[in-house]
Amino acid sequence: MAQSSPTEVPERATSQPELRRVMGPKLLLLFIVGDILGTGIYAVTGNVANQVGGVVWLPFLIAFIVATITACSYLELVTKYPQAAGAALYTHKAFGLHFFTFLIAFAVMCSGITSASTASRAFAANFEAMITVVRQDWMGGRPLEAGAGLTTILAVCFMALIAVINLRGVAESVNVNIVLTLVEVSGLLIVIFVGFFAITQGKADLSRVVIFDTPEDRSIFVAVTAGTTLAFFAMVGFEDSVNMAEEVKEPERIFPKIMLTGLGITGMIYILVSISAIALVPAGELGTGDAPLLKVVTAGAPDLPVDQIFPLISMFAVANSALINMLMASRLLYGMAKQKVLPPGLGWVLPGRRTPWVAIIFTSALAIGLITVVGRVSQLGGTTALLLLAVFTVVNICCLVLRRDPQPHKHFVAPTALPILGALSCAYLVGPWTGRDPSQYAIAGVLLGIGIVLWVVTWFINRSVYGHGTKLEHPEALEGVETHEEPSDTTTPSDRHP
């Protein structure tokens, strides 16, 4: 059980007013569920099936357990330091190493880009399916014969559209998040309903859910581990809720039970979806293409028009994931540039719109590069999980290290065994012994290498031009940064386009 110590929360030592605390338990639950649901389950279910066959639900169950253990470390840290920040803040408080803090922040940013790239591929696949529905079912024409090239073009066009929306400025509200969450949940509930309807009609084969079908060169253990590294992509998102800490009423009381409830809901939905999927579609067929759940609803309800609207729901779900992740990535890059740990040009904002246009173009270019060069959903989703598993390893260690920094106010305390288990399990899932595709390490290495090069360039600029070092002095300002405020008297020329 969680432990706590009684005392009042001290006022923040800052001249800035606190954010308005408007989120209660229900709104926070919807935010967490909506943040976890999205591209992962819509895109990687088939790839997981390629690894383990019919027991596709098992990697999702293991990923849920690992995510829940890590969530306990996040709960201790977010209730201990209830600020709109995340892994970078905890890393800085635990170790005080500016370059290490930067690497963690840049890894989080890169995970947003790879996640959005995955969403773009999934969006393109479902868009192609929607075109086929319109041409074949509504207009009586021939189905669209799409190839890999068309999928890539559509994904790139979608990412360009996300960049345009990002440049115009998008203000996420709680009410909008509620609508998006309900749409995402509805798509997955359709899959579950279709699956159980097919079971009652004798059209599903439940015997498949206990059949292992692994690649010839892998044992069952290695195959399940490889599947878990992919399934973990579907569980990420809970960590973003810590950025809402300053807007939650009584975070030390509400956060623990609501985050764990949200994880439990999404975990149950994922397991039911995966069971429905494999009961209706054989693993070999489910593992082909980038829109596996569309095959499920088509197979389970051939006489109902569900398959005609499902591509649209899937598009909406993954589009929301892509937009949120690209917003996060560009603002995080902007925040690092404002603190002068990245070239100051990345901190330029668009006059009038007050959006970080250089950071948006830079992150969008990286995403388009990943879409065109890498392409495969399994590689992009796996890289996202790889980056975040590495970050989660550090966060679990930070939870233990920061036990020596007691706070006077009441906060959640995870059982000591959980951060230890979390660090060990996340570190294990990062390693090459999991059977992870080696290309994922190459992709992550290239992205982090770009960040290191930019850090070195900035270090020379700071030394030669400004005469000071390169430090992340305010990591708490990175992930909650806003760019819509009016320019102040202290705005420097480097903050604007010259």
PyMOL commands that set and color helices and strands:
alter all, ss='L'
color gray80, all
select helices_A, chain A and resi 25-36+39-52+57-80+87-95+98-138+148-168+174-200+206-210+220-235+238-247+251-280+283-286+292-300+306-338+344-347+357-373+377-404+417-430+432-434+438-466+475-477+493-495
alter helices_A, ss='H'
color red, helices_A
deselect
rebuild
show_as cartoon
